[in-house]
Amino acid sequence: MSEEILINVTPQETRVAVLYLGVVQELHIERAGSRGMVGNVYQGKVSRVLPGMQSAFVDIGLDRAAFLHVGDIVEARCDNCPRPIEKVLHEGQSVLVQVIKDPIGTKGARLSTQISMAGRFLVFLPQETRIGISQKIEDETERELLRERLTRLLPEGEQGGFIIRTMANIADDAELAADVEYLYTLWDAIRARSENTSGPKAIYQELDLAHRVLRDFATAETTRILVDSRETHQRLDAFAEEFTHNVHGKINHYTAERPLFDLYGVEEEIEKALGRRVDLKSGGYLVVDQTEALTTIDVNTGSYTSGRTFDETIFKTNLEAAQAIARQLRLRNMGGIIILDFIDMDSNEHKQAVLAELSKALARDHTRMTINGFTSLGLVEMTRKRTRESLIRVMCEPCPTCQGRGQIKTAQTVCYEILRSILREARQFSAREFRIMASQTVIDMYLDEESQSLAQLSDFIGKPISLQVESIFSQEQYDIILL
């Protein structure tokens, strides 16, 4: 197994690429002016309680109030008699909260009063008492052994629960004990700041992206971590020496003149990840469309015809697409509801094989997800937890020409819009002449295909209509000047 992590640092942003067998599998971007908020702890103030929605808006010092649902309030949880939100919160109340989902689009951050502090091998839950274990550790004997080890290491008199992370199975007792001590110390500091703060104010800020790489991304499979910033390399080296000993010797400072991301082809992968079409090696391709509510991924055979039969061609394309889809989800950080439209297959055996291939390819993904089987329409429905903005929302914005539609009106459509506008203007105002200012393509159409339509309108209103090209106008833009 060969996994490498590349960290590209500039004063404006930090970019991380995770490579597996030389192929980019994950991309993460954090900009200095808009760092992610997930994991941050705030002393907030309840600004509004909505009993009808069983939710509240909490002021945590941002431009938009954050959202807190009753299901994310520890004090409201009760097996026998769950308490309504109006019995737990009131306007003006000070409350300690943690961000569990970044502001996305027009939505504010989502909060929880269930505080969780992540370490290298453990996640500390101050308000819990249980010890949970990552679902990725499947062996029952190993799970029980880890629980017993942690229980022995916990200091007497301290309260709180823990979740044992997947990487804990490679940690010795000293490393687990150090993680426990670090998390208790961190929680004591947060609690002390909270008691001395009225809010709204930030109490604790999650580690930056470069440091989260050492805590969350690096695994036993990671052979090397390359950092192209000397200052960041020194900080990571010191952090690893204190908290993540198992990756300390894997951190290297990249000093060559050629940019790190250029050397490994990451820049090219970023450009591809922003496009709708993803080409498969066989000749097939995917079409990815992201909307506010969901993401759809359509599979097409394209030029692939290598199967002995038509069914075999479809099956092989879908198998390759399953692997590509799993990679694209990680690369683009797509979340929420995802609909996969594989090419229709008649064989149930083929369908189950494609689902198995998809599940296998998704096993490397750290993000929680659910996968449903094929629906009656032949679609696969799945969800992937969305905590941060997708890659395309971080790096792109809606096109000012098409306003995010992905299409623009034809020159002919714009021509007819202009003719209708002139007719309305002529009925309301008495002008000596009407001048159309539009793009070159629209003016060319008036001079050629639609010249008769323009002449007919001029005769109808009894006024001359002149044309003027405006080079800065897009195809949909135009102006009508009354002279």
Protein Blocks (a to p, Z undefined) as FASTA:
>chain_A
ZZdddddddfkbccddddeehiafbdcdddfklccfehiacddddfbdcfknopadddeh
iabdcdddfklpmklgcfklccdfklmbcghiacddddfbdcehjbccdddfbdcdddfk
bccdfkbmbdcddfklmblklmmmmmmmmmmmpcghiacdddddfklmmpcfklmmmmmm
mmmmmmmmmmmmmmmpgbjadfbdcddfklmmmmmmpcfklmbdcdfbfklmmmmmmmmm
mmmmmlmmmpccdfbfbdfklmnommmmmmmmmpmbdcdfklpacdddddfkbccdddde
kjackbfbfklmmmmmmmmmmmmmmmmmmmnopghjddddddddfblklmmmmmmmmmmm
mmmpmbdcddddddfkopacdddddfbdcfklmmpccdfklnonopacdfklmmmmmmmm
mmmmmmmpccfbdcddddfklmmmmmmmmmmmmmmmmmmnopacdddddfkbcfkbccdd
dZZ
